[in-house]
Amino acid sequence: MSSWIPSEDLATGAMTRNERYQYDAIIFLVQTIVISFTVFRTLI
């Protein structure tokens, strides 16, 4: 799950605080969906 951290550091320099907040929110949503989907498939 840590593979996207370097790209986040690169992107931060070109982003405003508001854009960075939206970016972090999207990453959080995607990770939550992926983890939930993985757990869901494991249970089935």
N, C-alpha and C positions, 0 to 999 in steps of 0.2 A: 504493500500500500504506500510505500515511501518513494516510489519511482517518479511521482509527479512533483516532488518537492523542488528539485533543481529547476524545472521549467517554471515553477511558480516564482522562484527567486529572480529568474530572468525577466519574467513578465512584470514583476512589481515595479521595476524601474521605469517602465513605459506607461504605467497606469496611475490614475488619480486615486485618492483614497476611496471614493465612491465606487469606482470601477473594480478596485481590488476587493471591496466588500461583496459586490455582486459575484465576482469570480470565485471567492471563497465559498459563498453560498451555493453556487452551482456545483463546485467540487464536493461539498458536503452532501448535497442531494444525490449526486451520482454515486458516491461511495455508499451512502445509506441504501440506495436501491440495489446496488450490486451485492452488498453484504446480505441484505434481506433475501434477495433472489437465491444466493448461494445457500443460505440456511434453509430456505424453503425447499430447494431441490434436494438438499441433504436429508431432510426429514422424509421426503417422499422416496 
